Amino acid sequence: MRRSQQPAWKRHRAGACRIALAPLALCLLSAAAPWEGTLVIHVGNVRSAAGRVHADLCPERTFLKDGCGRSVEAPAVPGTTIVTIAGVPPGRYAVQLSHDENGNGRVDRGLFGIPKEGVGFSNDAPIRFGPPKFADAAIDVRPGSQTIDVRMRYFSGPSGPPAPR
């Protein structure tokens, strides 16, 4: 029997059930969505107020690539600059940082590709004859807010902020 041939009371009851179940389905779907996290990065050893501190939050597949993931910037503050990345789905990421002192939007490099501006990685991952491995820089972002400390490293010029007098 086709729907149009059903008695009116049956058609009405089926429609009412669908309408009543729709809010329940929405509640169940929204409850299953993962909570997002906020990552607060305290970038230490920033040597000057020139330019901006740029941070990328990267999943493994795009680590060390330009525009690897979520990017944020903050004005550079000598000593410690705080950068916040909000709305991060829980997961495993690495943070890569740069101090763009001249404001050209990239890390300037010198002889043999050595950075002229500051760079840093989560977990203060070691930089030995090249960039670190993802495993050394990886952090787990959880729901809620968490804070990490990263030290900016400079390979040319002053290695950090001027000493207090």
Secondary structure, DSSP 8 states (H G I E B T S, - for coil): --GGGS-HHHHHHHHHHHHHHHHHHHHHHHHHS---EEEEEEEEEE--SSSEEEEEEE-GGGTTSTT-SEEEEEE--SEEEEEEEEEE-SEEEEEEEEEETT-SSS--B-GGG-BSS-EEEGGG---SSS---HHHHEEEE-SEEEEEEEE-B-SSS-SSS----
